[in-house]
Amino acid sequence: MQRNSDMKGSDSDISDIALMEKLSDSALIASISKAQKSDLLERSDRQGLIHLAGHVAALVLGAGWILSSAPFWPLVLLPYSLALISLFMPLHETIHGTAFRTAWLNRVVAFVCGLIVVIPPVWFRYFHFEHHRFTNEPERDPELAYAKPGTMKAYFIYLTGLSIWLSLFRGLIHNALGRGADNFVPETRRNTVRNEARVYCLIYGGLIVIAAMGAGEAIFWLWVLPILIGQPFLRAYLLAEHMLCPQVPEMLANSRTVTSNRLVLFFTWNMPCHAEHHLLPGVPFYRLPDLHKLTKPHLRTLDTGYGDVHRQIRNSFK
């Protein structure tokens, strides 16, 4: 069926596009009207603050429950850990500058979230944008600098998060010492990355001092242990974004969208719509479901649930 070339941004746009055969990235983007694309790209402080407030409220509730040793508090530790490690999601959204309309809000939230998950945002922005430029290209995508698991043993070791913690702390120290050699960081920004790493190291050093002065138990239960518990779940989530997807330039093929429940979508800031995010990275999190309505008929890699994705991954091991 041929694409309607007279779309005006009306409600019929979605149904018209949904009736088409699978399109390439460029053809699908071209099929979206200018008015509709402008609507999809609209950023909002209100939407970002409401979503962030909900995420933070869940963390505050969980932290209060754990600290007060309320009934069943050990059972709260797991969901609290998942919510805490999920601060990677607003970090990701803010380094794109799409969580909020106001630039300084993106910067502040990125700094705080990055501090919690130990990923400095300026460095991460260059790392992640390189990933967007060369998605799933073995020689150029920095996410593939470390091989994805190819055996069941490697799979479970990968999910522990040990390799990522080693990489993050090693990178942080190297950057703080001015020895960072990541080729995706422009020469003109290496000092900024170095200074950011030094600030993070100073803050972490301060937290060690505070812990030694008597706050160690609270820091352990509310931050250290939860991010260790949460990291395997984050690794599992991130592994599903591209593993087993074709290593081709088409974002509708090389990135996976996973359908999931509302709770997962909330704490991941709608990022299971991952092919959509790669297709149009400027679309803010709260509009990704709308973009998904347009892309769904054309997705090459669409799965129902993360359990299904990981079954495919495990079945791929020989």
Secondary structure, DSSP 4 states (H G I P E B T S, - for coil): -PPPTT--SSTHHHHHHHTSPP--HHHHHHHS-HHHHHHHT---HHHHHHHHHHHHHHHHHHHHHHHTT-TTHHHHHHHHHHHHHTTHHHHHHHHTT-S-SSHHHHHHHHHHHHHHHT--HHHHHHHHHHHHHTTT-TTT-GGGSSPPP-SHHHHHHHHHTHHHHHHHHHHHHHHHTT----TTS-GGGHHHHHHHHHHHHHHHHHHHHHIIIIIHHHHIIIIIHHHHHHHHHHHHHHHHHHTTS--SS-HHHHS-EEE--HHHHHHTTTTT-HHHHHH-TTS-GGGHHHHHHHHGGG-SSEEE-HHHHHHHHHHT--
